[in-house]
Amino acid sequence: MVSRSYSNLLDLISCDSPKIGDSTGVGNVSKRLTRVMTAAGIISELEEEYSTSSAASDAPPVQREKLIIVSNQLPVRAHRRTDGTGWYFTWDEDSLLLQLKDGLDDNLDVTYVGCLREEIDMREQDEVAQILLDTFNCIPAFLPADLLSKFYHGFCKQYLWPLFHYMLPLSPDLGGRFDQSLWRAYVSVNKIFADKVMEVLNPEEDFVWVHDYHLMVLPTFLRKRFNRLKLGFFLHSPFPSSEIYRTLPIRDEILRALLNADLIGFHTFDYARHFLSCCSRLLGVTYQSKRGYIGVEYYGRTVSIKILPVGIHMEQLKQVMDNEETGLQAAKLCESFKNLVVLLGVDDMDIFKGISLKLLAMEQLLEQHANWRGKVVLVQIANPARGRGRDVQEVQAETHSIVERINKKFGLPGYDPVLLIDKPLQFYERVAYYVIADCCLVTAVRDGMNLIPYEYTISRYGNCRLDQVLGLDPLSPKKSVLVVSEFIGCSPSLSGAIRVNPWNVESVSEAMYSALCMGDMERQLRHEKNYRYVSTHDVSYWANSFVQDLERACKDHGKRRCWSVGFGLTYRIVALDPNFRKLSVEHIVSAYRRSRNRAILLDYDGALMPQFSVNKGPTEEVLKVITSLCRDPHNTVYIVSGLDKETMSRWFSFSERLVIAAEHGYLIRKNNESEWETTVPVIGFEWKQIAEPIMKLYTETTDGAAIEATESALVWQYQYADPDFGSCQAKELLSHLESVLSNEPVTVKTGPRIVEVKPQGVTKGLVAERLLSELEEKSVRADFVLCIGDDRSDEDMFEVINQAAAAGPFLSPVAEVFACTMGQKPSKAKYYLEDSSEILRMLQGIANFSDSSSSTPLLA
């Protein structure tokens, strides 16, 4: 039977999961959907077929790999028939979701899940769904009108979209305030989309690619169903800085949902950096760059981060440029703007596109450079707004007012310096404007990507037909100038553009003047730079690159055991080594009872006492447990810590048989009457005179940082500092210390919010070796070994214990070894317990047996 991962046992018991080889399941060639789901939480009849179907055959039919693309809108357009009897559908050639197929393998089946732009009557939904599935391989999600309004126009457009574009709802006029009912609608719609994906999903084989901010919690719902799902997410909008994002009441839920994906894509490094900063500050998760890839470590999983701006569809644009009507339109425009330099702006009519700022810059240009009056025209194409509300009306009114004022002030008979086109244009008409424009201006104050500069650059390259229409030599170098806002996603990739701060009207005006006065050679060089990038990084390149990285991010799914943690939107998957499991108290107590010679090695910091506890001293419970364990003559007990020897002596001198190790194993004391010994020979500590002044410098410049000095080590800790700044300073300090101490016999390491310098060879593994050697000297072979730790420094102990268990004279052939870490995370230990309270409860369990059992002399 085919192996399948389940998020919990209820899925397995209810038998609601689809069978991969079932003829009525997701692999059904006839593609029959029995019913369309219209509300969250309603189980379709298709699921009922799954539950009654027979088990998968031993030889399931060969299936092609499938990519399920999920977006708010399907890449199809619905048209009502002229007689009103039904609908017919066509591909939306302008849809990015359709265009990206050109970058995918021909053997990859692509299925789309999303909504239609048009409202479909409930009586027609079944028929429409079947047509879309059979003809377009699309699965429509039909949303009730009131739910759609709350989801899209309410939560998405009035709350998320402004916030992600850095507009805080400081007043009702500045974006919508958070509304719990709109949030519930957003979650409900994401749940509906998850149900739709499940109708066609083969979780063992298929890839799922979710798009944009409308569906940010969808990864959680999908991951709940199948925890080894191959899932990618791409955000097409900006991701705000942590100062803005932290204002979201549901900030943690969205971050955790996104981290349920395997790969998260962003247009720019700035957007990715903001996301990573939010994850670090709000969730405490770490990230690192390894071999060119950025990964977020999240409960044993590595969530990959992809940074690559989307491109344009080159073939579609070239086809439009080849159209005869494009040439005719370009010729008409050339005649209309004869003897004029054309500046072009193409923007949606919304508050973030900076249209009014661009117009004010044009006004200042004409004011300061009167010689250009009558010689330059700004053509502003204003596409209809995608949202609705008073802010859109205000932008429209302001735009028309400024245009009217400029034309009245600087206009001449037969000449208006600004031409505003606020009606929808067909794509070929827009391309014609690109072709004849000398400069393109994009001055958005915030925009996720914006492909207008890309389209303009390719259009200006032209072709033979357009060169003939424009009267250009086909062999002459092409020229273009771009003035782009530094706050749009495409800006970093356009090295030939003039970048401006759109809020600085004077700067934009100067950039426009520079474009007007620029020589032909510079225009050519700038155009070649931009064209080289845009032509090689098109939408096909983007899609292919994302899917390849998604495959790479998911390649180890089958090698890990997965556990479900959390409820609702706090749900997450913990991925562990197949041999890693939770330590059962009953299991270890049973082994403890059977054993006669026990070696117990306990880490104090973090394991017995929480790492960030205010009171670092041992509690009464800890002292009582250790006393009971030491009282048993069958036990040899070691406690190891990073604390200094004075503190360890003060806290743990109550038992004659307790061995304590300080400073991560550098010092060790056999009993309370013995002297402290070093575990490794140390030449000297002159290196401290070099390291300490450097640490003090970083401490002075990092609020919340401190230095902890012990006999053998110096520790710079920043647990109370700003997480981002502290981490940045720690990296710099690490590099600085490694450089100046390269010839010293020391090791510079990082740990949880610390940078530590200590003598070479000093590890907690030395303590484990000392324990085993001591038993060997007594001719005792331990048949029970318990080693407990909580962080990276304890991995050395686990490694020594595991090696002794695998091969070596130290342990009995029937020895049972329990290397246990704290928390579910990648570790050399084979067991885990959740926290220090569970560890203490387990130790109490074995200590109770020691207290109740009769004592027998330790074997000599």
KEFIKE-256919 format. One line per 8 residues: number of its first residue (from 1); their letters; for each residue x, y, z of C-alpha. Coordinates in steps of 0.05 Angstrom, whole numbers. Layout:
<guzas>
NUM = A = X/Y/Z | ...
</guzas>
This chain:
<guzas>
1 = MVSRSYSN = 0/0/0 | 25/70/-16 | 56/106/43 | 20/170/64 | 32/222/118 | -26/246/160 | -30/308/202 | -64/268/257
9 = LLDLISCD = -94/200/270 | -165/224/260 | -151/228/185 | -129/156/185 | -188/132/227 | -241/168/186 | -212/141/121 | -229/208/87
17 = SPKIGDST = -162/212/52 | -161/198/-23 | -128/135/-49 | -75/150/-101 | -91/93/-148 | -167/99/-141 | -203/106/-207 | -252/154/-176
25 = GVGNVSKR = -199/196/-142 | -153/252/-162 | -123/212/-219 | -191/202/-252 | -182/211/-327 | -254/231/-338 | -244/291/-291 | -314/288/-263
33 = LTRVMTAA = -329/334/-205 | -395/315/-173 | -407/379/-137 | -377/448/-126 | -361/471/-56 | -389/540/-42 | -377/549/32 | -321/533/80
41 = GIISELEE = -327/468/119 | -376/432/72 | -348/365/50 | -360/351/-24 | -390/287/-52 | -322/275/-83 | -294/263/-13 | -349/212/-1
49 = EYSTSSAA = -326/175/-62 | -256/173/-33 | -280/145/32 | -318/87/0 | -265/70/-52 | -221/9/-50 | -148/11/-31 | -95/29/-81
57 = SDAPPVQR = -71/-28/-125 | -1/-54/-120 | 14/-27/-189 | -17/42/-194 | -21/74/-263 | 37/119/-283 | 19/192/-272 | 52/254/-298
65 = EKLIIVSN = 77/305/-247 | 27/360/-234 | 34/432/-213 | -27/462/-180 | -25/538/-186 | -70/573/-135 | -88/646/-141 | -145/693/-124
73 = QLPVRAHR = -166/695/-197 | -165/643/-252 | -128/660/-318 | -194/655/-357 | -248/705/-376 | -321/689/-374 | -368/715/-428 | -444/712/-426
81 = RTDGTGWY = -472/686/-492 | -510/737/-533 | -575/698/-526 | -566/696/-450 | -569/620/-447 | -502/607/-416 | -428/622/-412 | -367/612/-456
89 = FTWDEDSL = -295/622/-433 | -228/644/-462 | -157/646/-435 | -136/712/-406 | -72/723/-446 | -50/779/-400 | -51/735/-338 | 16/721/-307
97 = LLQLKDGL = -9/652/-286 | -20/633/-358 | 45/664/-382 | 88/627/-332 | 70/560/-365 | 121/576/-419 | 176/566/-368 | 152/498/-344
105 = DDNLDVTY = 169/428/-369 | 123/403/-424 | 113/339/-384 | 85/378/-325 | 10/381/-320 | -15/449/-296 | -80/457/-259 | -108/524/-236
113 = VGCLREEI = -149/538/-175 | -182/606/-165 | -242/651/-174 | -275/679/-235 | -282/754/-242 | -355/746/-260 | -409/724/-212 | -441/658/-232
121 = DMREQDEV = -511/640/-212 | -513/581/-164 | -556/541/-212 | -501/546/-265 | -441/532/-221 | -439/457/-231 | -441/463/-306 | -389/519/-307
129 = AQILLDTF = -343/481/-261 | -345/420/-307 | -332/461/-370 | -272/496/-337 | -243/430/-314 | -252/394/-380 | -231/451/-425 | -182/493/-385
137 = NCIPAFLP = -160/447/-328 | -185/499/-280 | -220/489/-213 | -265/549/-197 | -279/570/-126 | -348/603/-124 | -354/652/-67 | -420/681/-42
145 = ADLLSKFY = -425/755/-58 | -424/778/14 | -364/734/31 | -327/758/-31 | -339/830/-13 | -313/822/58 | -254/780/35 | -230/820/-26
153 = HGFCKQYL = -256/891/-20 | -256/888/56 | -196/852/86 | -150/847/25 | -159/915/-8 | -179/959/51 | -133/930/103 | -76/884/80
161 = WPLFHYML = -60/920/15 | -51/990/46 | -12/961/105 | 35/923/59 | 46/988/22 | 64/1023/87 | -1/1058/102 | -22/1051/174
169 = PLSPDLGG = -96/1058/192 | -82/1117/239 | -151/1143/223 | -213/1117/187 | -191/1158/126 | -123/1123/121 | -142/1051/106 | -191/1008/144
177 = RFDQSLWR = -183/991/217 | -177/918/235 | -244/884/234 | -251/814/263 | -309/796/217 | -267/813/156 | -210/771/183 | -258/712/192
185 = AYVSVNKI = -281/721/120 | -208/720/97 | -195/655/135 | -260/625/109 | -242/639/37 | -172/609/46 | -206/548/75 | -251/543/13
193 = FADKVMEV = -190/547/-31 | -157/491/9 | -218/447/-2 | -214/462/-77 | -141/442/-80 | -157/377/-45 | -205/358/-100 | -148/350/-150
201 = LNPEEDFV = -87/339/-105 | -43/277/-104 | -2/296/-43 | 54/247/-55 | 70/272/-125 | 40/341/-139 | 70/409/-127 | 27/467/-104
209 = WVHDYHLM = 46/540/-119 | 5/593/-82 | 6/665/-105 | 1/731/-68 | -27/762/-4 | -99/741/-15 | -81/670/5 | -28/677/59
217 = VLPTFLRK = -59/629/108 | -74/576/56 | -8/539/69 | -31/522/139 | -96/491/116 | -60/450/63 | -4/429/109 | -56/405/160
225 = RFNRLKLG = -82/356/109 | -15/329/85 | 48/346/123 | 95/325/67 | 60/367/15 | 107/402/-35 | 85/474/-26 | 112/540/-52
233 = FFLHSPFP = 87/611/-41 | 104/675/-79 | 86/745/-53 | 75/794/-110 | 67/855/-64 | 119/888/-19 | 130/859/50 | 134/917/100
241 = SSEIYRTL = 187/929/151 | 177/899/220 | 156/967/249 | 97/967/202 | 82/893/202 | 81/888/277 | 18/931/279 | -21/872/250
249 = PIRDEILR = -65/840/305 | -58/774/269 | 16/781/254 | 39/714/284 | -16/675/249 | 5/700/181 | 79/689/192 | 67/618/218
257 = ALLNADLI = 22/604/159 | 74/627/108 | 127/585/144 | 84/524/130 | 107/530/58 | 172/498/34 | 193/557/-9 | 174/630/-2
265 = GFHTFDYA = 189/678/-59 | 198/753/-60 | 213/803/-115 | 271/838/-79 | 320/827/-23 | 288/884/16 | 221/848/18 | 256/783/39
273 = RHFLSCCS = 297/819/91 | 235/850/122 | 202/782/125 | 263/750/158 | 268/806/208 | 194/796/227 | 206/721/236 | 266/735/280
281 = RLLGVTYQ = 233/789/323 | 163/760/330 | 175/684/328 | 248/680/349 | 267/636/290 | 336/641/259 | 358/641/187 | 424/631/151
289 = SKRGYIGV = 453/634/82 | 486/570/58 | 516/560/-12 | 476/618/-40 | 409/597/-10 | 374/631/48 | 338/584/96 | 294/595/157
297 = EYYGRTVS = 302/541/210 | 232/526/234 | 219/466/279 | 268/420/244 | 246/443/174 | 287/490/131 | 240/539/95 | 277/565/34
305 = IKILPVGI = 273/638/14 | 274/656/-60 | 291/726/-86 | 276/736/-159 | 234/790/-193 | 182/766/-242 | 193/782/-316 | 149/797/-376
313 = HMEQLKQV = 124/750/-429 | 172/765/-486 | 136/726/-540 | 69/758/-527 | 99/827/-528 | 137/813/-593 | 74/786/-625 | 37/850/-607
321 = MDNEETGL = 95/891/-635 | 90/851/-700 | 15/865/-707 | -4/912/-764 | -51/951/-720 | 7/967/-671 | 47/997/-729 | -13/1037/-753
329 = QAAKLCES = -26/1064/-683 | 47/1082/-674 | 47/1119/-741 | -15/1157/-720 | 17/1176/-654 | 81/1198/-688 | 40/1246/-730 | 2/1271/-669
337 = FKNLVVLL = 66/1286/-630 | 107/1310/-688 | 167/1353/-666 | 152/1338/-593 | 193/1299/-542 | 145/1249/-510 | 150/1231/-436 | 105/1172/-419
345 = GVDDMDIF = 73/1150/-354 | 30/1087/-348 | -1/1075/-279 | -63/1049/-244 | -106/1104/-214 | -91/1091/-141 | -58/1126/-83 | 9/1090/-87
353 = KGISLKLL = 26/1102/-161 | 49/1174/-149 | 14/1204/-209 | 4/1271/-175 | 77/1275/-156 | 97/1262/-228 | 51/1317/-252 | 79/1366/-200
361 = AMEQLLEQ = 150/1349/-225 | 127/1363/-297 | 99/1430/-273 | 165/1448/-241 | 203/1428/-303 | 163/1475/-346 | 168/1529/-294 | 244/1526/-288
369 = HANWRGKV = 260/1510/-361 | 216/1555/-403 | 254/1536/-466 | 221/1467/-464 | 151/1495/-466 | 119/1473/-531 | 173/1421/-542 | 157/1367/-491
377 = VLVQIANP = 92/1331/-474 | 76/1284/-417 | 27/1229/-437 | -3/1199/-373 | -43/1136/-383 | -85/1123/-321 | -112/1052/-319 | -177/1042/-280
385 = ARGRGRDV = -166/1030/-205 | -170/958/-181 | -199/978/-114 | -254/1024/-95 | -267/1076/-42 | -260/1149/-27 | -184/1149/-34 | -191/1130/-108
393 = QEVQAETH = -240/1186/-120 | -193/1235/-86 | -135/1213/-130 | -177/1221/-192 | -200/1290/-172 | -129/1313/-154 | -101/1286/-219 | -152/1321/-263
401 = SIVERINK = -143/1385/-223 | -67/1387/-232 | -71/1369/-306 | -121/1425/-318 | -77/1475/-280 | -14/1456/-319 | -48/1459/-387 | -80/1525/-370
409 = KFGLPGYD = -14/1554/-345 | 34/1529/-398 | -10/1510/-456 | -5/1542/-525 | -53/1541/-584 | -54/1469/-608 | -8/1447/-551 | -24/1417/-483
417 = PVLLIDKP = 38/1398/-442 | 0/1341/-408 | -45/1291/-442 | -86/1250/-392 | -116/1185/-418 | -162/1157/-364 | -198/1105/-405 | -179/1032/-415
425 = LQFYERVA = -130/1019/-472 | -119/955/-509 | -50/925/-502 | -29/942/-574 | -48/1015/-562 | -4/1017/-500 | 54/985/-538 | 47/1039/-591
433 = YYVIADCC = 57/1092/-538 | 118/1054/-513 | 147/1053/-583 | 142/1129/-595 | 160/1152/-524 | 230/1181/-513 | 228/1170/-438 | 184/1129/-391
441 = LVTAVRDG = 169/1154/-321 | 148/1108/-263 | 144/1146/-198 | 103/1100/-153 | 113/1114/-79 | 107/1039/-65 | 97/981/-113 | 110/907/-108
449 = MNLIPYEY = 141/899/-177 | 113/941/-235 | 129/913/-304 | 117/977/-343 | 192/993/-348 | 206/923/-374 | 152/929/-427 | 177/997/-448
457 = TISRYGNC = 249/972/-454 | 231/914/-500 | 183/957/-541 | 237/1009/-554 | 281/955/-583 | 229/952/-639 | 230/909/-702 | 235/920/-777
465 = RLDQVLGL = 162/939/-785 | 163/990/-730 | 230/1018/-753 | 200/1029/-821 | 139/1064/-791 | 182/1109/-748 | 231/1123/-804 | 290/1092/-767
473 = DPLSPKKS = 351/1055/-793 | 342/981/-772 | 418/977/-761 | 423/1038/-717 | 431/1028/-641 | 367/1031/-600 | 357/1085/-548 | 312/1094/-488
481 = VLVVSEFI = 312/1128/-420 | 278/1104/-357 | 263/1146/-295 | 240/1099/-240 | 223/1105/-167 | 271/1072/-119 | 210/1044/-81 | 186/995/-135
489 = GCSPSLSG = 207/923/-141 | 238/927/-211 | 284/985/-192 | 344/943/-168 | 346/902/-232 | 347/963/-279 | 419/986/-274 | 411/1033/-333
497 = AIRVNPWN = 352/1072/-304 | 354/1139/-269 | 329/1124/-199 | 292/1177/-160 | 257/1189/-94 | 186/1205/-119 | 171/1245/-56 | 225/1294/-76
505 = VESVSEAM = 189/1332/-132 | 250/1374/-148 | 293/1311/-156 | 243/1280/-203 | 240/1345/-243 | 316/1346/-249 | 315/1273/-272 | 264/1290/-326
513 = YSALCMGD = 308/1348/-349 | 369/1302/-350 | 330/1253/-394 | 311/1309/-442 | 383/1333/-448 | 417/1265/-449 | 462/1250/-508 | 450/1194/-557
521 = MERQLRHE = 510/1153/-533 | 487/1152/-461 | 416/1135/-483 | 444/1076/-521 | 486/1051/-463 | 428/1057/-413 | 381/1021/-461 | 431/964/-473
529 = KNYRYVST = 440/953/-398 | 365/948/-386 | 351/907/-448 | 405/856/-430 | 372/841/-363 | 298/845/-384 | 307/800/-445 | 342/745/-406
537 = HDVSYWAN = 299/747/-343 | 230/739/-372 | 170/705/-340 | 193/637/-367 | 260/644/-332 | 225/665/-268 | 176/607/-267 | 228/555/-285
545 = SFVQDLER = 275/580/-231 | 221/580/-178 | 197/509/-194 | 269/483/-194 | 281/513/-126 | 215/484/-101 | 238/415/-123 | 304/425/-87
553 = ACKDHGKR = 269/449/-23 | 225/387/-22 | 275/333/-41 | 285/308/30 | 211/304/49 | 209/229/50 | 270/222/96 | 239/257/156
561 = RCWSVGFG = 186/240/207 | 135/295/216 | 94/313/277 | 36/361/282 | 39/416/334 | -12/470/351 | -84/484/335 | -118/530/284
569 = LTYRIVAL = -71/579/251 | -16/564/301 | -10/495/269 | 59/475/246 | 99/414/228 | 159/389/266 | 206/350/221 | 253/302/256
577 = DPNFRKLS = 302/247/240 | 266/180/231 | 300/153/294 | 285/215/336 | 227/206/384 | 200/230/450 | 228/197/512 | 175/156/547
585 = VEHIVSAY = 179/161/623 | 152/89/629 | 206/64/581 | 265/97/617 | 239/78/686 | 233/6/663 | 305/6/637 | 328/41/701
593 = RRSRNRAI = 297/-14/743 | 331/-69/704 | 401/-38/707 | 455/-45/759 | 509/4/738 | 484/71/715 | 519/132/686 | 478/197/690
601 = LLDYDGAL = 503/261/657 | 460/323/665 | 468/392/635 | 447/446/684 | 439/509/642 | 374/504/603 | 359/431/617 | 351/429/693
609 = MPQFSVNK = 341/504/697 | 307/545/642 | 359/584/601 | 329/653/611 | 305/643/683 | 316/704/727 | 337/662/786 | 394/617/761
617 = GPTEEVLK = 401/577/825 | 374/506/831 | 303/499/858 | 285/455/916 | 256/403/868 | 322/400/829 | 363/391/892 | 317/337/918
625 = VITSLCRD = 320/297/853 | 396/302/848 | 403/281/921 | 360/219/909 | 400/199/848 | 467/209/883 | 443/169/944 | 434/107/901
633 = PHNTVYIV = 501/69/900 | 486/41/831 | 490/112/802 | 548/155/780 | 521/225/771 | 554/283/735 | 528/354/728 | 559/399/675
641 = SGLDKETM = 549/474/666 | 578/535/634 | 579/570/701 | 643/586/739 | 671/539/792 | 654/584/851 | 580/584/834 | 579/509/821
649 = SRWFSFSE = 615/496/887 | 565/539/925 | 504/505/895 | 525/432/889 | 567/414/951 | 511/377/986 | 531/307/962 | 597/272/970
657 = RLVIAAEH = 584/228/908 | 564/283/859 | 615/301/805 | 608/372/778 | 640/404/717 | 644/479/706 | 658/524/647 | 632/474/595
665 = GYLIRKNN = 679/419/618 | 743/458/627 | 742/446/703 | 718/384/740 | 712/365/814 | 703/292/835 | 670/307/902 | 663/364/952
673 = ESEWETTV = 729/346/985 | 769/345/921 | 805/402/886 | 783/428/819 | 822/398/760 | 829/421/688 | 809/370/634 | 858/397/583
681 = PVIGFEWK = 927/428/590 | 925/503/577 | 988/542/558 | 962/609/583 | 908/662/579 | 946/720/547 | 894/719/491 | 844/749/540
689 = QIAEPIMK = 882/815/538 | 868/816/463 | 796/792/464 | 767/829/524 | 779/901/499 | 746/882/433 | 686/853/470 | 681/916/512
697 = LYTETTDG = 678/958/449 | 620/918/422 | 586/919/490 | 589/995/493 | 557/1001/424 | 504/947/434 | 451/965/485 | 431/904/526
705 = AAIEATES = 496/865/514 | 544/843/569 | 608/805/581 | 613/743/625 | 684/724/644 | 704/657/673 | 772/627/687 | 777/595/619
713 = ALVWQYQY = 730/634/574 | 701/701/555 | 628/703/534 | 594/762/500 | 519/753/508 | 464/796/477 | 399/764/500 | 371/831/522
721 = ADPDFGSC = 393/869/460 | 351/884/398 | 349/816/361 | 369/842/293 | 422/891/317 | 449/841/367 | 454/787/314 | 489/835/267
729 = QAKELLSH = 538/856/320 | 551/784/339 | 570/767/267 | 617/826/265 | 647/808/333 | 656/736/311 | 694/758/248 | 735/808/287
737 = LESVLSNE = 756/758/341 | 771/703/291 | 817/752/255 | 857/777/314 | 859/709/350 | 877/667/289 | 946/651/319 | 922/638/389
745 = PVTVKTGP = 905/568/418 | 831/586/425 | 764/572/392 | 713/626/376 | 642/601/372 | 571/627/371 | 512/599/410 | 442/621/428
753 = RIVEVKPQ = 453/697/432 | 526/690/453 | 596/694/424 | 646/653/464 | 721/649/464 | 752/589/500 | 815/546/497 | 819/496/440
761 = GVTKGLVA = 793/426/456 | 747/448/514 | 679/416/503 | 626/382/544 | 646/319/507 | 708/317/553 | 662/307/613 | 627/249/579
769 = ERLLSELE = 695/217/564 | 717/228/636 | 654/194/662 | 664/133/618 | 739/129/634 | 724/132/709 | 677/73/703 | 729/35/663
777 = EKSVRADF = 782/48/717 | 734/15/767 | 724/-44/719 | 651/-24/715 | 614/-28/648 | 551/14/651 | 487/-19/629 | 446/46/634
785 = VLCIGDDR = 469/114/607 | 427/177/611 | 454/241/580 | 411/304/579 | 425/371/546 | 389/428/512 | 433/466/463 | 489/461/412
793 = SDEDMFEV = 544/455/465 | 513/391/490 | 518/357/422 | 590/339/438 | 566/298/498 | 514/262/455 | 567/246/403 | 614/214/454
801 = INQAAAAG = 557/173/485 | 532/150/417 | 603/128/396 | 610/89/461 | 544/55/448 | 563/37/377 | 632/9/392 | 677/11/452
809 = PFLSPVAE = 696/-24/516 | 662/25/562 | 590/-1/562 | 557/-68/574 | 535/-106/512 | 463/-99/537 | 470/-26/557 | 410/19/543
817 = VFACTMGQ = 431/89/523 | 386/150/528 | 415/213/496 | 360/264/505 | 356/337/482 | 304/389/500 | 254/407/446 | 239/377/378
825 = KPSKAKYY = 298/398/335 | 354/367/295 | 403/335/344 | 452/278/353 | 408/255/410 | 356/202/395 | 305/225/445 | 274/291/465
833 = LEDSSEIL = 231/321/520 | 193/386/510 | 221/429/566 | 257/430/633 | 193/413/671 | 186/348/631 | 259/332/643 | 250/343/718
841 = RMLQGIAN = 187/300/718 | 224/244/684 | 282/249/733 | 233/247/791 | 205/182/762 | 273/146/764 | 292/179/830 | 228/152/862
849 = FSDSSSST = 251/82/844 | 319/94/875 | 287/119/940 | 242/58/944 | 291/4/924 | 339/-31/969 | 412/-12/962 | 464/-60/935
857 = PLLA = 539/-45/935 | 567/-20/870 | 604/-74/832 | 679/-67/838
</guzas>
